[in-house]
């Protein structure tokens, strides 16, 4: 199976709003805009495979705000 290409972008929320992570596909189309707060429950709805979820969470933890990261899952 061919790995899928995703782009992750961490966005800072305003005021007391939570931070968000945008997940975009290889065409840079927005796939999801999810709350970015531990334990990352909203990500489990997008990444069903536990290994892929763990890789995505590890990548998000290392991301700075406004930083774009390309990952293959």
ZANU-404775 format. One record per atom (N, C-alpha, C, O): residue number from 0; residue in three letters; atom name; x, y, z. Coordinates in nm, 3 decimals. Atoms other than C-alpha are relative to their C-alpha. Last residue first. Layout:
// residues N
{NUM,ALA,CA,{X,Y,Z}}
...
END
This chain:
// residues 73
{72,UNK,N,{0.059,0.103,-0.087}}
{72,UNK,CA,{0.172,0.769,0.673}}
{72,UNK,C,{-0.063,-0.107,-0.086}}
{72,UNK,O,{-0.118,-0.204,-0.033}}
{71,UNK,N,{0.059,0.109,0.079}}
{71,UNK,CA,{0.406,1.015,0.507}}
{71,UNK,C,{-0.048,-0.105,0.095}}
{71,UNK,O,{0.026,-0.152,0.182}}
{70,UNK,N,{-0.021,0.137,-0.050}}
{70,UNK,CA,{0.475,1.341,0.688}}
{70,UNK,C,{-0.067,-0.097,-0.097}}
{70,UNK,O,{-0.165,-0.065,-0.164}}
{69,UNK,N,{0.050,0.102,0.093}}
{69,UNK,CA,{0.526,1.702,0.574}}
{69,UNK,C,{0.030,-0.137,0.059}}
{69,UNK,O,{0.143,-0.164,0.100}}
{68,UNK,N,{-0.078,0.123,0.001}}
{68,UNK,CA,{0.565,1.962,0.850}}
{68,UNK,C,{-0.067,-0.100,-0.094}}
{68,UNK,O,{-0.188,-0.123,-0.086}}
{67,UNK,N,{0.063,0.099,0.086}}
{67,UNK,CA,{0.455,2.327,0.841}}
{67,UNK,C,{0.090,-0.124,-0.007}}
{67,UNK,O,{0.211,-0.112,-0.029}}
{66,UNK,N,{-0.095,0.086,0.071}}
{66,UNK,CA,{0.555,2.555,1.126}}
{66,UNK,C,{-0.075,-0.109,-0.076}}
{66,UNK,O,{-0.166,-0.172,-0.021}}
{65,UNK,N,{-0.019,-0.051,0.134}}
{65,UNK,CA,{0.311,2.830,1.224}}
{65,UNK,C,{0.097,-0.082,-0.083}}
{65,UNK,O,{0.124,-0.047,-0.198}}
{64,UNK,N,{0.118,-0.065,0.056}}
{64,UNK,CA,{0.347,2.742,1.590}}
{64,UNK,C,{0.033,0.060,-0.136}}
{64,UNK,O,{0.136,0.126,-0.152}}
{63,UNK,N,{0.018,-0.134,-0.053}}
{63,UNK,CA,{0.638,2.508,1.655}}
{63,UNK,C,{-0.123,0.061,-0.065}}
{63,UNK,O,{-0.172,0.010,-0.166}}
{62,UNK,N,{0.027,-0.114,0.086}}
{62,UNK,CA,{0.609,2.139,1.583}}
{62,UNK,C,{-0.006,0.130,0.078}}
{62,UNK,O,{-0.059,0.134,0.189}}
{61,UNK,N,{-0.126,-0.064,0.036}}
{61,UNK,CA,{0.775,1.878,1.806}}
{61,UNK,C,{-0.020,0.126,-0.084}}
{61,UNK,O,{0.074,0.204,-0.100}}
{60,UNK,N,{-0.067,-0.045,-0.123}}
{60,UNK,CA,{0.454,1.773,1.982}}
{60,UNK,C,{0.127,0.077,-0.032}}
{60,UNK,O,{0.164,0.168,0.042}}
{59,UNK,N,{0.068,-0.121,-0.048}}
{59,UNK,CA,{0.277,1.760,1.645}}
{59,UNK,C,{0.067,0.054,0.125}}
{59,UNK,O,{0.080,0.176,0.140}}
{58,UNK,N,{-0.034,-0.109,0.091}}
{58,UNK,CA,{0.531,1.511,1.504}}
{58,UNK,C,{-0.060,0.131,0.049}}
{58,UNK,O,{0.006,0.234,0.046}}
{57,UNK,N,{-0.141,-0.032,-0.023}}
{57,UNK,CA,{0.499,1.281,1.805}}
{57,UNK,C,{0.044,0.118,-0.087}}
{57,UNK,O,{0.117,0.206,-0.041}}
{56,UNK,N,{-0.008,-0.068,-0.129}}
{56,UNK,CA,{0.119,1.295,1.778}}
{56,UNK,C,{0.144,0.041,0.029}}
{56,UNK,O,{0.168,0.153,0.074}}
{55,UNK,N,{0.057,-0.134,0.015}}
{55,UNK,CA,{0.130,1.211,1.405}}
{55,UNK,C,{0.010,0.079,0.130}}
{55,UNK,O,{0.045,0.198,0.127}}
{54,UNK,N,{-0.093,-0.077,0.081}}
{54,UNK,CA,{0.365,0.915,1.460}}
{54,UNK,C,{-0.049,0.144,-0.017}}
{54,UNK,O,{0.030,0.237,-0.008}}
{53,UNK,N,{-0.117,-0.028,-0.083}}
{53,UNK,CA,{0.147,0.783,1.743}}
{53,UNK,C,{0.102,0.085,-0.075}}
{53,UNK,O,{0.160,0.177,-0.018}}
{52,UNK,N,{0.040,-0.098,-0.100}}
{52,UNK,CA,{-0.167,0.812,1.531}}
{52,UNK,C,{0.119,0.041,0.086}}
{52,UNK,O,{0.140,0.159,0.112}}
{51,UNK,N,{0.007,-0.127,0.071}}
{51,UNK,CA,{0.001,0.631,1.243}}
{51,UNK,C,{-0.038,0.112,0.095}}
{51,UNK,O,{0.013,0.224,0.085}}
{50,UNK,N,{-0.137,-0.036,0.035}}
{50,UNK,CA,{0.099,0.344,1.474}}
{50,UNK,C,{0.004,0.136,-0.071}}
{50,UNK,O,{0.092,0.218,-0.043}}
{49,UNK,N,{-0.075,-0.049,-0.117}}
{49,UNK,CA,{-0.247,0.334,1.634}}
{49,UNK,C,{0.143,0.042,-0.033}}
{49,UNK,O,{0.194,0.137,0.027}}
{48,UNK,N,{-0.109,0.094,-0.029}}
{48,UNK,CA,{-0.425,0.309,1.292}}
{48,UNK,C,{0.082,0.054,0.117}}
{48,UNK,O,{0.129,0.168,0.109}}
{47,UNK,N,{0.056,0.118,-0.068}}
{47,UNK,CA,{-0.748,0.513,1.299}}
{47,UNK,C,{0.107,-0.101,0.040}}
{47,UNK,O,{0.093,-0.169,0.141}}
{46,UNK,N,{-0.098,0.108,0.019}}
{46,UNK,CA,{-0.589,0.850,1.218}}
{46,UNK,C,{-0.045,-0.121,0.080}}
{46,UNK,O,{-0.028,-0.126,0.201}}
{45,UNK,N,{-0.056,-0.017,0.134}}
{45,UNK,CA,{-0.872,1.105,1.176}}
{45,UNK,C,{0.099,-0.112,-0.033}}
{45,UNK,O,{0.097,-0.166,-0.144}}
{44,UNK,N,{0.109,0.011,0.097}}
{44,UNK,CA,{-1.093,1.013,1.471}}
{44,UNK,C,{0.051,0.009,-0.143}}
{44,UNK,O,{-0.011,-0.044,-0.235}}
{43,UNK,N,{0.033,0.142,0.014}}
{43,UNK,CA,{-0.785,0.942,1.685}}
{43,UNK,C,{-0.118,-0.022,-0.096}}
{43,UNK,O,{-0.135,-0.131,-0.150}}
{42,UNK,N,{-0.082,0.061,0.105}}
{42,UNK,CA,{-0.670,1.297,1.617}}
{42,UNK,C,{-0.036,-0.146,-0.022}}
{42,UNK,O,{-0.022,-0.197,-0.134}}
{41,UNK,N,{0.059,-0.034,0.129}}
{41,UNK,CA,{-0.961,1.439,1.819}}
{41,UNK,C,{0.079,-0.060,-0.116}}
{41,UNK,O,{0.023,-0.087,-0.222}}
{40,UNK,N,{0.113,0.089,0.029}}
{40,UNK,CA,{-0.841,1.252,2.127}}
{40,UNK,C,{-0.060,0.028,-0.137}}
{40,UNK,O,{-0.106,-0.065,-0.205}}
{39,UNK,N,{0.017,0.007,0.144}}
{39,UNK,CA,{-0.507,1.435,2.125}}
{39,UNK,C,{-0.111,-0.096,-0.043}}
{39,UNK,O,{-0.097,-0.169,-0.141}}
{38,UNK,N,{-0.067,0.116,0.060}}
{38,UNK,CA,{-0.434,1.358,2.491}}
{38,UNK,C,{-0.029,-0.021,-0.148}}
{38,UNK,O,{-0.025,-0.134,-0.195}}
{37,UNK,N,{-0.012,0.139,-0.045}}
{37,UNK,CA,{-0.332,1.641,2.495}}
{37,UNK,C,{-0.130,-0.044,0.064}}
{37,UNK,O,{-0.196,0.040,0.124}}
{36,UNK,N,{-0.026,0.007,-0.143}}
{36,UNK,CA,{-0.450,1.957,2.323}}
{36,UNK,C,{0.009,-0.145,0.042}}
{36,UNK,O,{-0.071,-0.228,-0.002}}
{35,UNK,N,{-0.135,0.053,-0.020}}
{35,UNK,CA,{-0.438,2.043,1.956}}
{35,UNK,C,{0.033,0.001,0.149}}
{35,UNK,O,{0.123,0.073,0.194}}
{34,UNK,N,{-0.060,-0.054,-0.122}}
{34,UNK,CA,{-0.799,2.091,1.869}}
{34,UNK,C,{0.131,-0.071,0.026}}
{34,UNK,O,{0.143,-0.192,0.009}}
{33,UNK,N,{0.030,0.066,-0.126}}
{33,UNK,CA,{-0.860,1.976,1.513}}
{33,UNK,C,{0.064,0.071,0.118}}
{33,UNK,O,{0.169,0.134,0.104}}
{32,UNK,N,{-0.050,-0.106,-0.087}}
{32,UNK,CA,{-0.884,2.142,1.171}}
{32,UNK,C,{-0.039,-0.043,0.141}}
{32,UNK,O,{-0.154,-0.024,0.182}}
{31,UNK,N,{0.054,-0.011,-0.135}}
{31,UNK,CA,{-0.923,1.857,0.924}}
{31,UNK,C,{0.065,0.118,0.071}}
{31,UNK,O,{0.181,0.151,0.046}}
{30,UNK,N,{0.070,0.125,-0.030}}
{30,UNK,CA,{-0.872,1.773,0.556}}
{30,UNK,C,{-0.067,0.008,0.137}}
{30,UNK,O,{-0.177,-0.042,0.157}}
{29,UNK,N,{0.025,0.020,-0.142}}
{29,UNK,CA,{-0.772,2.120,0.431}}
{29,UNK,C,{-0.084,-0.127,0.021}}
{29,UNK,O,{-0.195,-0.137,-0.030}}
{28,UNK,N,{0.139,-0.025,-0.034}}
{28,UNK,CA,{-0.650,2.092,0.072}}
{28,UNK,C,{-0.020,-0.034,0.148}}
{28,UNK,O,{0.034,-0.133,0.197}}
{27,UNK,N,{0.009,-0.107,-0.100}}
{27,UNK,CA,{-0.272,2.115,0.032}}
{27,UNK,C,{-0.143,0.042,0.029}}
{27,UNK,O,{-0.168,0.155,0.073}}
{26,UNK,N,{0.039,-0.116,0.081}}
{26,UNK,CA,{-0.282,1.894,-0.279}}
{26,UNK,C,{-0.018,0.125,0.086}}
{26,UNK,O,{-0.064,0.229,0.038}}
{25,UNK,N,{-0.111,-0.028,0.091}}
{25,UNK,CA,{-0.088,1.627,-0.085}}
{25,UNK,C,{-0.028,0.117,-0.094}}
{25,UNK,O,{0.065,0.176,-0.148}}
{24,UNK,N,{-0.042,0.111,0.086}}
{24,UNK,CA,{-0.350,1.642,0.192}}
{24,UNK,C,{0.112,0.045,-0.093}}
{24,UNK,O,{0.163,0.157,-0.082}}
{23,UNK,N,{0.025,-0.025,0.142}}
{23,UNK,CA,{-0.383,1.895,0.475}}
{23,UNK,C,{0.053,-0.116,-0.083}}
{23,UNK,O,{0.150,-0.181,-0.044}}
{22,UNK,N,{-0.049,0.113,0.077}}
{22,UNK,CA,{-0.417,1.844,0.848}}
{22,UNK,C,{-0.040,0.024,-0.144}}
{22,UNK,O,{-0.159,0.039,-0.175}}
{21,UNK,N,{0.065,0.020,0.130}}
{21,UNK,CA,{-0.452,2.164,1.049}}
{21,UNK,C,{0.066,-0.118,-0.068}}
{21,UNK,O,{0.189,-0.128,-0.069}}
{20,UNK,N,{-0.089,0.056,0.101}}
{20,UNK,CA,{-0.360,2.154,1.415}}
{20,UNK,C,{-0.082,-0.020,-0.126}}
{20,UNK,O,{-0.191,-0.078,-0.124}}
{19,UNK,N,{0.054,0.092,0.099}}
{19,UNK,CA,{-0.533,2.381,1.663}}
{19,UNK,C,{0.111,-0.056,-0.088}}
{19,UNK,O,{0.218,0.004,-0.101}}
{18,UNK,N,{-0.079,0.003,0.122}}
{18,UNK,CA,{-0.449,2.565,1.982}}
{18,UNK,C,{-0.057,-0.107,-0.092}}
{18,UNK,O,{-0.124,-0.201,-0.047}}
{17,UNK,N,{-0.105,0.101,0.011}}
{17,UNK,CA,{-0.724,2.607,2.237}}
{17,UNK,C,{0.078,0.018,-0.129}}
{17,UNK,O,{0.031,0.082,-0.224}}
{16,UNK,N,{0.029,0.110,0.093}}
{16,UNK,CA,{-0.921,2.925,2.282}}
{16,UNK,C,{0.120,-0.094,-0.008}}
{16,UNK,O,{0.235,-0.052,0.010}}
{15,UNK,N,{0.008,0.125,-0.076}}
{15,UNK,CA,{-0.842,3.129,2.595}}
{15,UNK,C,{-0.033,-0.119,-0.089}}
{15,UNK,O,{-0.043,-0.232,-0.041}}
{14,UNK,N,{0.050,-0.010,-0.137}}
{14,UNK,CA,{-0.720,3.426,2.395}}
{14,UNK,C,{0.002,-0.133,0.072}}
{14,UNK,O,{0.106,-0.198,0.081}}
{13,UNK,N,{0.007,-0.134,-0.056}}
{13,UNK,CA,{-0.669,3.341,2.029}}
{13,UNK,C,{-0.057,-0.003,0.141}}
{13,UNK,O,{-0.152,-0.077,0.169}}
{12,UNK,N,{0.134,-0.054,-0.018}}
{12,UNK,CA,{-0.560,2.994,1.923}}
{12,UNK,C,{0.005,0.139,0.062}}
{12,UNK,O,{0.107,0.178,0.120}}
{11,UNK,N,{0.028,-0.048,-0.135}}
{11,UNK,CA,{-0.209,2.919,1.799}}
{11,UNK,C,{-0.140,0.060,0.003}}
{11,UNK,O,{-0.178,0.139,-0.083}}
{10,UNK,N,{0.049,-0.137,-0.001}}
{10,UNK,CA,{-0.192,2.716,1.478}}
{10,UNK,C,{-0.036,0.039,0.144}}
{10,UNK,O,{-0.106,-0.034,0.214}}
{9,UNK,N,{0.049,-0.033,-0.133}}
{9,UNK,CA,{0.010,2.397,1.426}}
{9,UNK,C,{-0.032,0.149,0.005}}
{9,UNK,O,{0.051,0.232,-0.032}}
{8,UNK,N,{-0.027,-0.140,-0.032}}
{8,UNK,CA,{0.037,2.290,1.061}}
{8,UNK,C,{-0.061,0.029,0.136}}
{8,UNK,O,{-0.182,0.011,0.155}}
{7,UNK,N,{0.052,-0.040,-0.131}}
{7,UNK,CA,{0.059,1.928,0.951}}
{7,UNK,C,{0.043,0.142,0.028}}
{7,UNK,O,{0.158,0.179,0.003}}
{6,UNK,N,{-0.069,-0.116,-0.055}}
{6,UNK,CA,{0.098,1.828,0.586}}
{6,UNK,C,{-0.067,0.035,0.132}}
{6,UNK,O,{-0.190,0.040,0.140}}
{5,UNK,N,{0.078,-0.099,-0.073}}
{5,UNK,CA,{-0.001,1.481,0.476}}
{5,UNK,C,{0.091,0.115,0.040}}
{5,UNK,O,{0.212,0.098,0.056}}
{4,UNK,N,{-0.073,-0.119,-0.037}}
{4,UNK,CA,{0.130,1.231,0.220}}
{4,UNK,C,{-0.094,0.100,0.066}}
{4,UNK,O,{-0.201,0.130,0.013}}
{3,UNK,N,{0.067,-0.126,0.033}}
{3,UNK,CA,{-0.024,0.888,0.200}}
{3,UNK,C,{0.080,0.116,0.055}}
{3,UNK,O,{0.141,0.106,0.162}}
{2,UNK,N,{0.022,-0.091,-0.113}}
{2,UNK,CA,{0.193,0.577,0.196}}
{2,UNK,C,{-0.065,0.130,-0.047}}
{2,UNK,O,{-0.039,0.178,-0.157}}
{1,UNK,N,{-0.076,-0.123,0.013}}
{1,UNK,CA,{0.133,0.341,-0.099}}
{1,UNK,C,{-0.024,0.091,0.120}}
{1,UNK,O,{-0.140,0.113,0.156}}
{0,UNK,N,{0.084,-0.118,0.000}}
{0,UNK,CA,{0.000,0.000,0.000}}
{0,UNK,C,{0.089,0.124,0.000}}
{0,UNK,O,{0.184,0.133,0.078}}
END
